[in-house]
């Protein structure tokens, strides 16, 4: 529209300017002519009057010349007379023929010319005669320079009065002609000025007035457009920022102010880097330089990039920006549209956490390994630096630190980590608060929170962000996950809801896994003593036996049978018998090494599998079992029961290293110990060694 308006108005505008130019030129010519005429008339009148004055000087010099006292004075007056004559002669020629140096055109009216060249005045002839008389007097010898000199007489009497009268007539006539010409030029000026004013009125009414109205309309439209644009920019959801080539911010809409925590006057004229974290200063500068190096044009756009913004309070947030260029008053500016990417990031983060936790739980083997993987997975997904899992001990009302995960190279040990246990009701420990509330807890800035600001871990490693969420099952809290971050973060309530749901999901998994592990434990362990049962013991024995045969590693199988155990059941009851069996299992477990395997085969029969032992070592261990059973293993409720142990020992590998053969050998040796008198041990006598 602006272009069409300009094209339509151009011919009219040119015509109007042409008319104004022509009228201005006419006025200029008229004015110049009047000034020139006045200057010429003034010069003619002035010089004509000057001639009269010079004629008087000639008369004076002539009288002085004839009355000179000495030769020097005579010569001086002679030169003055000649100089005056030359001046009169020059002026006269200028008046008659023109002289630019004297501003004389030489143009005369018929009346003036008649006075110069026609009778009765014939000023030209009289002037030449007068100058001839003066010249003759000036060149007369000294002896003729007397008062009787005829030339002096002519100068003073003959021509002087007549010539003066003629000049007076010419001066009067020149003044009258000048006044008449001035009146004509004044009239012409008035006419031209009237025409100019009339033309200006017409042009103003029919050309400039519509043009001004149209320009005003266009200006109003532009103003409305700018107002509308400003309203759009101010009401935009995304931040809109303009800045110069050197990064100086020039405009900052309210959305950007809300995004970065600045009022517009605070940020105007500051550098763009104020809004970016340090790692992105050079990156963004490179992108801006890339725009200039391309064959770009105003409005060229750079693909969206994801960067990290920095708020007024030094907190950071992810943002997406689009860069483009525009010109204003022939100056290049950049336009940056900023979109806060926090929610998208958080949504992705929540999705990633849910997916990662689900993946870990799906592929898990046991609770311990799962807990470690969950710590690492959640910590990495949430960009944390340190994580803990606290197990709930309901009997003692404490949280026990079970697992640790971290990415801090400076953390070389656990000396500076939180204590191994904290109270359920702790108000200065984040896990304790999460346990007490029964829901996730997010601390945006631990350093500024008086409850935690004195924590050595937080102070040394500068970990301001923290969150914790409980692991629950049917409202029962099984434990708490805790994570610390290197940066402050605003509370993400949706993530807290997500972690709350994940905590329940993980809790259900823990309960299910515990149940599964209990089922496995029941299938492989004796429910009374907690030792391996016969089935699990045989699996272990078969595995150890195969390993021993392959690598030649010696071991021993001990069958342990309690002597006089039936009397305990008959005397004290089966419950007391069960308690004694549990006590015996504990005594045997303490006597054996951690690498040894102990099992209850059934009733009052136990078995022990010893690895890396020879006959002598097996004998020593068997003797220790006999002695400890006599000292500690036969008491119940402080009463000695008379229960002892008979032990049969079969060594391996041997010629009979099959599982069934080895079991039979140990069982046979145990019965030999029974026959021998009990409370002793026997080796299988057919052993190859």
Protein Blocks (a to p, Z undefined) as FASTA:
>chain_A
ZZmmmmmmmmmmmmmmmmmmmmmmmmmmmmmmmmmmmmmmmmmmmmmmmmmmmmmmmmmm
mmmmmmpfblklmmmmmmmmmmmmmmmmmmmmmmmnopfklopghiacfklmmmmmmcfk
lmmlmmmmmmmmmmmmmmpcfklmcfklmklmmmmmmmmmmmmmmmmmmmmmmmmmmmmm
mmmmmmmmmmmmmmmmmmmmmmmmmmmmmmmmmmmmmmmmmmmmmmmmmmmmmmpmbdcd
dddfkopafbdcfklmmmnopafklmgopafklmpcfklmmmmmmmmmmmmmpccdehia
cdddddddddfkopacddddddddddeehiacdddddddfklmmmmmmmmmmmmmmmmmm
mmpmblmlmmmmmmmmmmmmnopabdcdddddfknopacdfbdcdfbfklmbfklgccfb
dcfklckbfklmmmmnopacddfblmlmmklmmpmklmmnopabccdddddeehiafbdc
ddddfbdcdddfklmmmmmmmmmmmmmmmmmmmmmmmmmmmmmpcfklopacfklmmmmm
mmmmmmmmmnopacdddddddehklmmmmmnojklmmmmmmmmmmmmmmmpcfkbccddf
bhjbccdddehiafklmmmmmmmmmmmmmmmmmggehiaehiacdddddddddfklcfkl
mmmmmmmmmmmmmmnngjiacddfkbfZZ
